[in-house]
Amino acid sequence: VCSSDLVGTDFDLELYKWNGSGWVQVAKSDGPTNQEAVSYSGSAGYYTWRVSSAGGSGAYTMTLTVQ
């Protein structure tokens, strides 16, 4: 979950996995608000996140839950 209390912000959230030769996008949330969430079930490996602003700027909070 990526969220911000700033009015008028629009953050997007992407999850990438290393496939041995490059990073591949495996999940994405790019809704029109400042609340984004993704759910992904995958194997062990190397992952990275990308948080980008589609509108506005400011601080955000990212929460990660692993089950």
mmCIF file of the N, C-alpha and C atoms, coordinates in Angstrom:
data_MODEL
# 
_entry.id   MODEL 
# 
loop_
_atom_site.group_PDB 
_atom_site.id 
_atom_site.type_symbol 
_atom_site.label_atom_id 
_atom_site.label_alt_id 
_atom_site.label_comp_id 
_atom_site.label_asym_id 
_atom_site.label_entity_id 
_atom_site.label_seq_id 
_atom_site.pdbx_PDB_ins_code 
_atom_site.Cartn_x 
_atom_site.Cartn_y 
_atom_site.Cartn_z 
_atom_site.occupancy 
_atom_site.B_iso_or_equiv 
_atom_site.pdbx_formal_charge 
_atom_site.auth_seq_id 
_atom_site.auth_comp_id 
_atom_site.auth_asym_id 
_atom_site.auth_atom_id 
_atom_site.pdbx_PDB_model_num 
ATOM 1   N N  . VAL A 1 1  ? 0.850  -1.179  0.000   1.00 0.00 ? 1  VAL A N  1 
ATOM 2   C CA . VAL A 1 1  ? 0.000  0.000   0.000   1.00 0.00 ? 1  VAL A CA 1 
ATOM 3   C C  . VAL A 1 1  ? 0.890  1.235   0.000   1.00 0.00 ? 1  VAL A C  1 
ATOM 4   N N  . CYS A 1 2  ? 0.571  2.163   -0.840  1.00 0.00 ? 2  CYS A N  1 
ATOM 5   C CA . CYS A 1 2  ? 1.266  3.444   -0.890  1.00 0.00 ? 2  CYS A CA 1 
ATOM 6   C C  . CYS A 1 2  ? 0.204  4.516   -0.705  1.00 0.00 ? 2  CYS A C  1 
ATOM 7   N N  . SER A 1 3  ? 0.380  5.393   0.274   1.00 0.00 ? 3  SER A N  1 
ATOM 8   C CA . SER A 1 3  ? -0.632 6.408   0.520   1.00 0.00 ? 3  SER A CA 1 
ATOM 9   C C  . SER A 1 3  ? 0.005  7.727   0.935   1.00 0.00 ? 3  SER A C  1 
ATOM 10  N N  . SER A 1 4  ? -0.768 8.772   0.746   1.00 0.00 ? 4  SER A N  1 
ATOM 11  C CA . SER A 1 4  ? -0.337 10.118  1.115   1.00 0.00 ? 4  SER A CA 1 
ATOM 12  C C  . SER A 1 4  ? -1.546 10.880  1.621   1.00 0.00 ? 4  SER A C  1 
ATOM 13  N N  . ASP A 1 5  ? -1.332 11.756  2.582   1.00 0.00 ? 5  ASP A N  1 
ATOM 14  C CA . ASP A 1 5  ? -2.409 12.604  3.089   1.00 0.00 ? 5  ASP A CA 1 
ATOM 15  C C  . ASP A 1 5  ? -2.524 13.908  2.311   1.00 0.00 ? 5  ASP A C  1 
ATOM 16  N N  . LEU A 1 6  ? -1.678 14.098  1.328   1.00 0.00 ? 6  LEU A N  1 
ATOM 17  C CA . LEU A 1 6  ? -1.669 15.347  0.586   1.00 0.00 ? 6  LEU A CA 1 
ATOM 18  C C  . LEU A 1 6  ? -2.779 15.371  -0.458  1.00 0.00 ? 6  LEU A C  1 
ATOM 19  N N  . VAL A 1 7  ? -3.627 16.371  -0.397  1.00 0.00 ? 7  VAL A N  1 
ATOM 20  C CA . VAL A 1 7  ? -4.713 16.527  -1.350  1.00 0.00 ? 7  VAL A CA 1 
ATOM 21  C C  . VAL A 1 7  ? -4.133 16.853  -2.729  1.00 0.00 ? 7  VAL A C  1 
ATOM 22  N N  . GLY A 1 8  ? -4.657 16.227  -3.763  1.00 0.00 ? 8  GLY A N  1 
ATOM 23  C CA . GLY A 1 8  ? -4.225 16.506  -5.124  1.00 0.00 ? 8  GLY A CA 1 
ATOM 24  C C  . GLY A 1 8  ? -3.036 15.692  -5.594  1.00 0.00 ? 8  GLY A C  1 
ATOM 25  N N  . THR A 1 9  ? -2.519 14.790  -4.756  1.00 0.00 ? 9  THR A N  1 
ATOM 26  C CA . THR A 1 9  ? -1.410 13.943  -5.184  1.00 0.00 ? 9  THR A CA 1 
ATOM 27  C C  . THR A 1 9  ? -1.943 12.658  -5.817  1.00 0.00 ? 9  THR A C  1 
ATOM 28  N N  . ASP A 1 10 ? -1.166 12.104  -6.717  1.00 0.00 ? 10 ASP A N  1 
ATOM 29  C CA . ASP A 1 10 ? -1.515 10.845  -7.389  1.00 0.00 ? 10 ASP A CA 1 
ATOM 30  C C  . ASP A 1 10 ? -0.242 10.043  -7.565  1.00 0.00 ? 10 ASP A C  1 
ATOM 31  N N  . PHE A 1 11 ? 0.003  9.114   -6.670  1.00 0.00 ? 11 PHE A N  1 
ATOM 32  C CA . PHE A 1 11 ? 1.175  8.254   -6.762  1.00 0.00 ? 11 PHE A CA 1 
ATOM 33  C C  . PHE A 1 11 ? 0.815  6.945   -7.452  1.00 0.00 ? 11 PHE A C  1 
ATOM 34  N N  . ASP A 1 12 ? 1.751  6.388   -8.195  1.00 0.00 ? 12 ASP A N  1 
ATOM 35  C CA . ASP A 1 12 ? 1.601  5.084   -8.831  1.00 0.00 ? 12 ASP A CA 1 
ATOM 36  C C  . ASP A 1 12 ? 2.620  4.127   -8.227  1.00 0.00 ? 12 ASP A C  1 
ATOM 37  N N  . LEU A 1 13 ? 2.275  2.850   -8.181  1.00 0.00 ? 13 LEU A N  1 
ATOM 38  C CA . LEU A 1 13 ? 3.085  1.848   -7.505  1.00 0.00 ? 13 LEU A CA 1 
ATOM 39  C C  . LEU A 1 13 ? 3.319  0.671   -8.447  1.00 0.00 ? 13 LEU A C  1 
ATOM 40  N N  . GLU A 1 14 ? 4.586  0.266   -8.603  1.00 0.00 ? 14 GLU A N  1 
ATOM 41  C CA . GLU A 1 14 ? 4.939  -0.853  -9.476  1.00 0.00 ? 14 GLU A CA 1 
ATOM 42  C C  . GLU A 1 14 ? 5.885  -1.798  -8.743  1.00 0.00 ? 14 GLU A C  1 
ATOM 43  N N  . LEU A 1 15 ? 5.707  -3.096  -8.962  1.00 0.00 ? 15 LEU A N  1 
ATOM 44  C CA . LEU A 1 15 ? 6.572  -4.126  -8.398  1.00 0.00 ? 15 LEU A CA 1 
ATOM 45  C C  . LEU A 1 15 ? 7.281  -4.839  -9.547  1.00 0.00 ? 15 LEU A C  1 
ATOM 46  N N  . TYR A 1 16 ? 8.606  -4.968  -9.417  1.00 0.00 ? 16 TYR A N  1 
ATOM 47  C CA . TYR A 1 16 ? 9.422  -5.628  -10.437 1.00 0.00 ? 16 TYR A CA 1 
ATOM 48  C C  . TYR A 1 16 ? 10.155 -6.821  -9.832  1.00 0.00 ? 16 TYR A C  1 
ATOM 49  N N  . LYS A 1 17 ? 10.370 -7.859  -10.661 1.00 0.00 ? 17 LYS A N  1 
ATOM 50  C CA . LYS A 1 17 ? 11.134 -9.039  -10.250 1.00 0.00 ? 17 LYS A CA 1 
ATOM 51  C C  . LYS A 1 17 ? 12.287 -9.254  -11.227 1.00 0.00 ? 17 LYS A C  1 
ATOM 52  N N  . TRP A 1 18 ? 13.444 -9.615  -10.692 1.00 0.00 ? 18 TRP A N  1 
ATOM 53  C CA . TRP A 1 18 ? 14.622 -9.912  -11.500 1.00 0.00 ? 18 TRP A CA 1 
ATOM 54  C C  . TRP A 1 18 ? 14.449 -11.296 -12.117 1.00 0.00 ? 18 TRP A C  1 
ATOM 55  N N  . ASN A 1 19 ? 14.565 -11.410 -13.443 1.00 0.00 ? 19 ASN A N  1 
ATOM 56  C CA . ASN A 1 19 ? 14.376 -12.698 -14.104 1.00 0.00 ? 19 ASN A CA 1 
ATOM 57  C C  . ASN A 1 19 ? 15.693 -13.344 -14.538 1.00 0.00 ? 19 ASN A C  1 
ATOM 58  N N  . GLY A 1 20 ? 16.806 -12.826 -14.072 1.00 0.00 ? 20 GLY A N  1 
ATOM 59  C CA . GLY A 1 20 ? 18.111 -13.371 -14.435 1.00 0.00 ? 20 GLY A CA 1 
ATOM 60  C C  . GLY A 1 20 ? 18.851 -12.514 -15.439 1.00 0.00 ? 20 GLY A C  1 
ATOM 61  N N  . SER A 1 21 ? 18.100 -11.704 -16.197 1.00 0.00 ? 21 SER A N  1 
ATOM 62  C CA . SER A 1 21 ? 18.747 -10.828 -17.171 1.00 0.00 ? 21 SER A CA 1 
ATOM 63  C C  . SER A 1 21 ? 18.199 -9.402  -17.144 1.00 0.00 ? 21 SER A C  1 
ATOM 64  N N  . GLY A 1 22 ? 17.144 -9.190  -16.398 1.00 0.00 ? 22 GLY A N  1 
ATOM 65  C CA . GLY A 1 22 ? 16.577 -7.848  -16.311 1.00 0.00 ? 22 GLY A CA 1 
ATOM 66  C C  . GLY A 1 22 ? 15.380 -7.811  -15.382 1.00 0.00 ? 22 GLY A C  1 
ATOM 67  N N  . TRP A 1 23 ? 14.902 -6.607  -15.098 1.00 0.00 ? 23 TRP A N  1 
ATOM 68  C CA . TRP A 1 23 ? 13.750 -6.422  -14.226 1.00 0.00 ? 23 TRP A CA 1 
ATOM 69  C C  . TRP A 1 23 ? 12.472 -6.489  -15.047 1.00 0.00 ? 23 TRP A C  1 
ATOM 70  N N  . VAL A 1 24 ? 11.499 -7.292  -14.570 1.00 0.00 ? 24 VAL A N  1 
ATOM 71  C CA . VAL A 1 24 ? 10.221 -7.471  -15.250 1.00 0.00 ? 24 VAL A CA 1 
ATOM 72  C C  . VAL A 1 24 ? 9.106  -7.015  -14.314 1.00 0.00 ? 24 VAL A C  1 
ATOM 73  N N  . GLN A 1 25 ? 8.213  -6.198  -14.826 1.00 0.00 ? 25 GLN A N  1 
ATOM 74  C CA . GLN A 1 25 ? 7.093  -5.736  -14.006 1.00 0.00 ? 25 GLN A CA 1 
ATOM 75  C C  . GLN A 1 25 ? 6.125  -6.900  -13.758 1.00 0.00 ? 25 GLN A C  1 
ATOM 76  N N  . VAL A 1 26 ? 5.794  -7.134  -12.482 1.00 0.00 ? 26 VAL A N  1 
ATOM 77  C CA . VAL A 1 26 ? 4.887  -8.232  -12.134 1.00 0.00 ? 26 VAL A CA 1 
ATOM 78  C C  . VAL A 1 26 ? 3.589  -7.739  -11.492 1.00 0.00 ? 26 VAL A C  1 
ATOM 79  N N  . ALA A 1 27 ? 3.535  -6.487  -11.069 1.00 0.00 ? 27 ALA A N  1 
ATOM 80  C CA . ALA A 1 27 ? 2.311  -5.924  -10.497 1.00 0.00 ? 27 ALA A CA 1 
ATOM 81  C C  . ALA A 1 27 ? 2.358  -4.411  -10.615 1.00 0.00 ? 27 ALA A C  1 
ATOM 82  N N  . LYS A 1 28 ? 1.159  -3.814  -10.756 1.00 0.00 ? 28 LYS A N  1 
ATOM 83  C CA . LYS A 1 28 ? 1.091  -2.365  -10.936 1.00 0.00 ? 28 LYS A CA 1 
ATOM 84  C C  . LYS A 1 28 ? -0.238 -1.843  -10.426 1.00 0.00 ? 28 LYS A C  1 
ATOM 85  N N  . SER A 1 29 ? -0.219 -0.673  -9.815  1.00 0.00 ? 29 SER A N  1 
ATOM 86  C CA . SER A 1 29 ? -1.423 0.039   -9.435  1.00 0.00 ? 29 SER A CA 1 
ATOM 87  C C  . SER A 1 29 ? -1.238 1.492   -9.831  1.00 0.00 ? 29 SER A C  1 
ATOM 88  N N  . ASP A 1 30 ? -2.091 1.971   -10.730 1.00 0.00 ? 30 ASP A N  1 
ATOM 89  C CA . ASP A 1 30 ? -1.945 3.352   -11.205 1.00 0.00 ? 30 ASP A CA 1 
ATOM 90  C C  . ASP A 1 30 ? -3.292 4.062   -11.250 1.00 0.00 ? 30 ASP A C  1 
ATOM 91  N N  . GLY A 1 31 ? -4.048 3.886   -10.178 1.00 0.00 ? 31 GLY A N  1 
ATOM 92  C CA . GLY A 1 31 ? -5.345 4.555   -10.085 1.00 0.00 ? 31 GLY A CA 1 
ATOM 93  C C  . GLY A 1 31 ? -5.204 6.065   -9.984  1.00 0.00 ? 31 GLY A C  1 
ATOM 94  N N  . PRO A 1 32 ? -6.321 6.775   -10.031 1.00 0.00 ? 32 PRO A N  1 
ATOM 95  C CA . PRO A 1 32 ? -6.299 8.240   -10.070 1.00 0.00 ? 32 PRO A CA 1 
ATOM 96  C C  . PRO A 1 32 ? -6.200 8.923   -8.708  1.00 0.00 ? 32 PRO A C  1 
ATOM 97  N N  . THR A 1 33 ? -5.861 8.177   -7.652  1.00 0.00 ? 33 THR A N  1 
ATOM 98  C CA . THR A 1 33 ? -5.832 8.779   -6.314  1.00 0.00 ? 33 THR A CA 1 
ATOM 99  C C  . THR A 1 33 ? -4.457 8.620   -5.675  1.00 0.00 ? 33 THR A C  1 
ATOM 100 N N  . ASN A 1 34 ? -4.364 9.052   -4.410  1.00 0.00 ? 34 ASN A N  1 
ATOM 101 C CA . ASN A 1 34 ? -3.109 8.910   -3.673  1.00 0.00 ? 34 ASN A CA 1 
ATOM 102 C C  . ASN A 1 34 ? -3.093 7.634   -2.824  1.00 0.00 ? 34 ASN A C  1 
ATOM 103 N N  . GLN A 1 35 ? -3.998 6.700   -3.082  1.00 0.00 ? 35 GLN A N  1 
ATOM 104 C CA . GLN A 1 35 ? -4.049 5.404   -2.404  1.00 0.00 ? 35 GLN A CA 1 
ATOM 105 C C  . GLN A 1 35 ? -3.866 4.308   -3.448  1.00 0.00 ? 35 GLN A C  1 
ATOM 106 N N  . GLU A 1 36 ? -2.763 3.600   -3.409  1.00 0.00 ? 36 GLU A N  1 
ATOM 107 C CA . GLU A 1 36 ? -2.478 2.534   -4.364  1.00 0.00 ? 36 GLU A CA 1 
ATOM 108 C C  . GLU A 1 36 ? -2.176 1.247   -3.604  1.00 0.00 ? 36 GLU A C  1 
ATOM 109 N N  . ALA A 1 37 ? -2.536 0.107   -4.178  1.00 0.00 ? 37 ALA A N  1 
ATOM 110 C CA . ALA A 1 37 ? -2.254 -1.187  -3.548  1.00 0.00 ? 37 ALA A CA 1 
ATOM 111 C C  . ALA A 1 37 ? -2.079 -2.248  -4.624  1.00 0.00 ? 37 ALA A C  1 
ATOM 112 N N  . VAL A 1 38 ? -1.145 -3.162  -4.411  1.00 0.00 ? 38 VAL A N  1 
ATOM 113 C CA . VAL A 1 38 ? -0.969 -4.314  -5.294  1.00 0.00 ? 38 VAL A CA 1 
ATOM 114 C C  . VAL A 1 38 ? -0.929 -5.572  -4.443  1.00 0.00 ? 38 VAL A C  1 
ATOM 115 N N  . SER A 1 39 ? -1.290 -6.682  -5.059  1.00 0.00 ? 39 SER A N  1 
ATOM 116 C CA . SER A 1 39 ? -1.192 -7.990  -4.436  1.00 0.00 ? 39 SER A CA 1 
ATOM 117 C C  . SER A 1 39 ? -0.505 -8.900  -5.440  1.00 0.00 ? 39 SER A C  1 
ATOM 118 N N  . TYR A 1 40 ? 0.474  -9.664  -4.978  1.00 0.00 ? 40 TYR A N  1 
ATOM 119 C CA . TYR A 1 40 ? 1.233  -10.513 -5.883  1.00 0.00 ? 40 TYR A CA 1 
ATOM 120 C C  . TYR A 1 40 ? 1.652  -11.792 -5.175  1.00 0.00 ? 40 TYR A C  1 
ATOM 121 N N  . SER A 1 41 ? 1.459  -12.922 -5.806  1.00 0.00 ? 41 SER A N  1 
ATOM 122 C CA . SER A 1 41 ? 1.932  -14.211 -5.293  1.00 0.00 ? 41 SER A CA 1 
ATOM 123 C C  . SER A 1 41 ? 2.987  -14.716 -6.261  1.00 0.00 ? 41 SER A C  1 
ATOM 124 N N  . GLY A 1 42 ? 4.209  -14.860 -5.784  1.00 0.00 ? 42 GLY A N  1 
ATOM 125 C CA . GLY A 1 42 ? 5.293  -15.294 -6.654  1.00 0.00 ? 42 GLY A CA 1 
ATOM 126 C C  . GLY A 1 42 ? 6.322  -16.091 -5.883  1.00 0.00 ? 42 GLY A C  1 
ATOM 127 N N  . SER A 1 43 ? 7.298  -16.545 -6.603  1.00 0.00 ? 43 SER A N  1 
ATOM 128 C CA . SER A 1 43 ? 8.362  -17.348 -6.010  1.00 0.00 ? 43 SER A CA 1 
ATOM 129 C C  . SER A 1 43 ? 9.416  -16.448 -5.367  1.00 0.00 ? 43 SER A C  1 
ATOM 130 N N  . ALA A 1 44 ? 10.305 -17.086 -4.614  1.00 0.00 ? 44 ALA A N  1 
ATOM 131 C CA . ALA A 1 44 ? 11.413 -16.347 -4.006  1.00 0.00 ? 44 ALA A CA 1 
ATOM 132 C C  . ALA A 1 44 ? 12.270 -15.722 -5.103  1.00 0.00 ? 44 ALA A C  1 
ATOM 133 N N  . GLY A 1 45 ? 12.906 -14.639 -4.781  1.00 0.00 ? 45 GLY A N  1 
ATOM 134 C CA . GLY A 1 45 ? 13.752 -13.982 -5.762  1.00 0.00 ? 45 GLY A CA 1 
ATOM 135 C C  . GLY A 1 45 ? 14.064 -12.562 -5.345  1.00 0.00 ? 45 GLY A C  1 
ATOM 136 N N  . TYR A 1 46 ? 14.558 -11.788 -6.300  1.00 0.00 ? 46 TYR A N  1 
ATOM 137 C CA . TYR A 1 46 ? 14.904 -10.393 -6.067  1.00 0.00 ? 46 TYR A CA 1 
ATOM 138 C C  . TYR A 1 46 ? 13.777 -9.515  -6.603  1.00 0.00 ? 46 TYR A C  1 
ATOM 139 N N  . TYR A 1 47 ? 13.301 -8.611  -5.755  1.00 0.00 ? 47 TYR A N  1 
ATOM 140 C CA . TYR A 1 47 ? 12.210 -7.714  -6.110  1.00 0.00 ? 47 TYR A CA 1 
ATOM 141 C C  . TYR A 1 47 ? 12.607 -6.280  -5.805  1.00 0.00 ? 47 TYR A C  1 
ATOM 142 N N  . THR A 1 48 ? 12.005 -5.352  -6.534  1.00 0.00 ? 48 THR A N  1 
ATOM 143 C CA . THR A 1 48 ? 12.180 -3.938  -6.244  1.00 0.00 ? 48 THR A CA 1 
ATOM 144 C C  . THR A 1 48 ? 10.874 -3.215  -6.545  1.00 0.00 ? 48 THR A C  1 
ATOM 145 N N  . TRP A 1 49 ? 10.696 -2.086  -5.888  1.00 0.00 ? 49 TRP A N  1 
ATOM 146 C CA . TRP A 1 49 ? 9.498  -1.274  -6.051  1.00 0.00 ? 49 TRP A CA 1 
ATOM 147 C C  . TRP A 1 49 ? 9.836  0.021   -6.772  1.00 0.00 ? 49 TRP A C  1 
ATOM 148 N N  . ARG A 1 50 ? 8.848  0.553   -7.475  1.00 0.00 ? 50 ARG A N  1 
ATOM 149 C CA . ARG A 1 50 ? 8.964  1.886   -8.067  1.00 0.00 ? 50 ARG A CA 1 
ATOM 150 C C  . ARG A 1 50 ? 7.718  2.667   -7.671  1.00 0.00 ? 50 ARG A C  1 
ATOM 151 N N  . VAL A 1 51 ? 7.920  3.789   -7.012  1.00 0.00 ? 51 VAL A N  1 
ATOM 152 C CA . VAL A 1 51 ? 6.834  4.700   -6.671  1.00 0.00 ? 51 VAL A CA 1 
ATOM 153 C C  . VAL A 1 51 ? 7.064  5.964   -7.471  1.00 0.00 ? 51 VAL A C  1 
ATOM 154 N N  . SER A 1 52 ? 6.073  6.359   -8.247  1.00 0.00 ? 52 SER A N  1 
ATOM 155 C CA . SER A 1 52 ? 6.219  7.566   -9.058  1.00 0.00 ? 52 SER A CA 1 
ATOM 156 C C  . SER A 1 52 ? 5.000  8.467   -8.860  1.00 0.00 ? 52 SER A C  1 
ATOM 157 N N  . SER A 1 53 ? 5.174  9.719   -9.157  1.00 0.00 ? 53 SER A N  1 
ATOM 158 C CA . SER A 1 53 ? 4.096  10.687  -9.024  1.00 0.00 ? 53 SER A CA 1 
ATOM 159 C C  . SER A 1 53 ? 3.493  10.968  -10.391 1.00 0.00 ? 53 SER A C  1 
ATOM 160 N N  . ALA A 1 54 ? 2.186  10.726  -10.497 1.00 0.00 ? 54 ALA A N  1 
ATOM 161 C CA . ALA A 1 54 ? 1.466  11.083  -11.716 1.00 0.00 ? 54 ALA A CA 1 
ATOM 162 C C  . ALA A 1 54 ? 0.831  12.471  -11.563 1.00 0.00 ? 54 ALA A C  1 
ATOM 163 N N  . GLY A 1 55 ? 0.909  13.021  -10.359 1.00 0.00 ? 55 GLY A N  1 
ATOM 164 C CA . GLY A 1 55 ? 0.367  14.345  -10.121 1.00 0.00 ? 55 GLY A CA 1 
ATOM 165 C C  . GLY A 1 55 ? 0.679  14.814  -8.711  1.00 0.00 ? 55 GLY A C  1 
ATOM 166 N N  . GLY A 1 56 ? 1.176  16.010  -8.583  1.00 0.00 ? 56 GLY A N  1 
ATOM 167 C CA . GLY A 1 56 ? 1.511  16.546  -7.272  1.00 0.00 ? 56 GLY A CA 1 
ATOM 168 C C  . GLY A 1 56 ? 2.840  16.019  -6.764  1.00 0.00 ? 56 GLY A C  1 
ATOM 169 N N  . SER A 1 57 ? 3.175  16.400  -5.552  1.00 0.00 ? 57 SER A N  1 
ATOM 170 C CA . SER A 1 57 ? 4.423  15.938  -4.954  1.00 0.00 ? 57 SER A CA 1 
ATOM 171 C C  . SER A 1 57 ? 4.277  15.967  -3.438  1.00 0.00 ? 57 SER A C  1 
ATOM 172 N N  . GLY A 1 58 ? 5.194  15.305  -2.774  1.00 0.00 ? 58 GLY A N  1 
ATOM 173 C CA . GLY A 1 58 ? 5.184  15.274  -1.328  1.00 0.00 ? 58 GLY A CA 1 
ATOM 174 C C  . GLY A 1 58 ? 5.576  13.918  -0.800  1.00 0.00 ? 58 GLY A C  1 
ATOM 175 N N  . ALA A 1 59 ? 5.474  13.771  0.495   1.00 0.00 ? 59 ALA A N  1 
ATOM 176 C CA . ALA A 1 59 ? 5.866  12.530  1.156   1.00 0.00 ? 59 ALA A CA 1 
ATOM 177 C C  . ALA A 1 59 ? 4.768  11.478  1.012   1.00 0.00 ? 59 ALA A C  1 
ATOM 178 N N  . TYR A 1 60 ? 5.172  10.225  1.091   1.00 0.00 ? 60 TYR A N  1 
ATOM 179 C CA . TYR A 1 60 ? 4.218  9.118   1.065   1.00 0.00 ? 60 TYR A CA 1 
ATOM 180 C C  . TYR A 1 60 ? 4.660  8.069   2.073   1.00 0.00 ? 60 TYR A C  1 
ATOM 181 N N  . THR A 1 61 ? 3.754  7.174   2.395   1.00 0.00 ? 61 THR A N  1 
ATOM 182 C CA . THR A 1 61 ? 4.034  6.053   3.276   1.00 0.00 ? 61 THR A CA 1 
ATOM 183 C C  . THR A 1 61 ? 3.787  4.773   2.505   1.00 0.00 ? 61 THR A C  1 
ATOM 184 N N  . MET A 1 62 ? 4.739  3.853   2.564   1.00 0.00 ? 62 MET A N  1 
ATOM 185 C CA . MET A 1 62 ? 4.573  2.568   1.891   1.00 0.00 ? 62 MET A CA 1 
ATOM 186 C C  . MET A 1 62 ? 4.592  1.470   2.955   1.00 0.00 ? 62 MET A C  1 
ATOM 187 N N  . THR A 1 63 ? 3.598  0.598   2.910   1.00 0.00 ? 63 THR A N  1 
ATOM 188 C CA . THR A 1 63 ? 3.475  -0.503  3.849   1.00 0.00 ? 63 THR A CA 1 
ATOM 189 C C  . THR A 1 63 ? 3.549  -1.818  3.085   1.00 0.00 ? 63 THR A C  1 
ATOM 190 N N  . LEU A 1 64 ? 4.410  -2.721  3.526   1.00 0.00 ? 64 LEU A N  1 
ATOM 191 C CA . LEU A 1 64 ? 4.584  -4.007  2.868   1.00 0.00 ? 64 LEU A CA 1 
ATOM 192 C C  . LEU A 1 64 ? 4.216  -5.127  3.829   1.00 0.00 ? 64 LEU A C  1 
ATOM 193 N N  . THR A 1 65 ? 3.338  -6.024  3.378   1.00 0.00 ? 65 THR A N  1 
ATOM 194 C CA . THR A 1 65 ? 2.949  -7.185  4.164   1.00 0.00 ? 65 THR A CA 1 
ATOM 195 C C  . THR A 1 65 ? 3.324  -8.436  3.392   1.00 0.00 ? 65 THR A C  1 
ATOM 196 N N  . VAL A 1 66 ? 4.108  -9.316  4.008   1.00 0.00 ? 66 VAL A N  1 
ATOM 197 C CA . VAL A 1 66 ? 4.524  -10.572 3.382   1.00 0.00 ? 66 VAL A CA 1 
ATOM 198 C C  . VAL A 1 66 ? 3.866  -11.712 4.138   1.00 0.00 ? 66 VAL A C  1 
ATOM 199 N N  . GLN A 1 67 ? 3.217  -12.586 3.392   1.00 0.00 ? 67 GLN A N  1 
ATOM 200 C CA . GLN A 1 67 ? 2.536  -13.722 4.026   1.00 0.00 ? 67 GLN A CA 1 
ATOM 201 C C  . GLN A 1 67 ? 3.113  -15.024 3.547   1.00 0.00 ? 67 GLN A C  1 
# 
